[in-house]
Amino acid sequence: MKSSPARGRISEEVDAASPEAYDPRMQTILAILVVLLAIGALVALVRGIIVFLRTKDEELRRDPSAGPSESSLKQNNMMWRRIQFQALAVIAAVLLLLLAHPHAG
């Protein structure tokens, strides 16, 4: 009885997910990436706090119909950068956990 080409691909995928095919270098790279992304989120948070602390009273008392102040735009930009770093760090951490515990067949 011949095996179909699709069946061969499935068995190759299962073989690739076996513990013998595991590469510890990828886990190291992802761990370093998680740390770097967490540092990036921390830097963005600190920069946002610094911009917030430098906000002047004139900016707080200005007419809201004039649009957002330069300080508000910088704070918003830092918040989005922090969120992006955190999201990437979470994705990298999930990949790290998936690689650390490969599913047995």
C-alpha positions in Angstrom: 0.0 0.0 0.0 1.5 3.3 -1.1 1.3 6.4 1.1 -0.1 9.5 -0.4 2.1 12.7 -0.8 -0.1 14.5 1.7 0.4 11.8 4.3 4.2 12.1 3.8 4.1 15.8 4.5 2.1 15.3 7.7 4.6 12.7 9.0 7.5 15.1 8.1 5.8 17.9 10.1 5.4 15.6 13.1 9.1 14.6 12.8 10.1 18.3 12.7 8.2 18.9 15.9 9.9 16.1 17.7 12.3 16.8 20.6 15.2 15.7 18.5 14.6 18.5 16.0 14.6 21.1 18.8 17.2 23.8 18.5 18.2 25.5 21.9 19.7 28.5 20.1 16.3 29.7 19.1 15.2 29.6 22.7 18.2 31.7 23.7 17.5 34.2 20.9 13.9 34.5 22.0 14.9 35.0 25.6 17.2 37.8 24.7 14.5 39.3 22.5 12.0 39.2 25.4 14.5 41.0 27.6 15.3 43.7 25.0 11.6 44.3 24.3 10.9 44.6 28.0 13.7 47.2 28.3 12.3 49.0 25.3 8.9 49.2 27.0 10.5 50.5 30.2 12.4 53.2 28.3 9.3 54.3 26.5 7.4 54.4 29.9 10.2 56.5 31.5 10.4 58.9 28.5 6.6 59.3 28.7 6.7 60.1 32.4 9.5 62.6 31.8 7.4 64.3 29.1 4.5 64.4 31.5 6.5 65.9 34.2 7.8 68.6 31.9 4.3 69.7 31.0 3.9 73.4 31.8 0.9 75.1 33.4 0.3 77.1 30.2 -0.2 73.9 28.3 -2.7 72.6 30.8 -4.7 75.9 30.8 -4.8 76.4 27.1 -8.0 76.3 25.1 -8.9 72.7 24.3 -10.4 73.8 20.9 -6.9 74.6 19.7 -6.2 70.9 19.5 -3.7 68.8 21.5 -0.5 70.4 22.7 2.9 69.2 21.7 3.4 67.7 25.1 0.2 65.7 24.8 1.2 64.4 21.4 4.6 63.3 22.8 2.9 61.6 25.7 0.5 59.8 23.4 3.4 58.7 21.1 5.4 57.3 24.1 2.3 55.4 25.3 1.8 53.8 21.8 5.5 52.8 21.7 5.3 51.2 25.1 2.2 49.2 24.1 3.9 48.1 20.9 7.0 46.9 22.8 4.8 45.1 25.4 2.8 43.4 22.7 6.0 42.2 20.9 7.5 41.0 24.2 4.3 39.0 24.9 4.4 37.4 21.5 8.1 36.5 21.9 7.4 35.1 25.4 4.6 32.9 24.0 6.9 31.6 21.3 9.6 31.0 23.9 7.2 28.9 26.0 6.0 27.0 22.9 9.6 26.1 22.0 10.4 25.2 25.6 7.6 22.6 25.7 7.3 20.9 22.3 4.2 18.8 21.9 4.8 15.1 21.8 3.2 13.7 18.7 
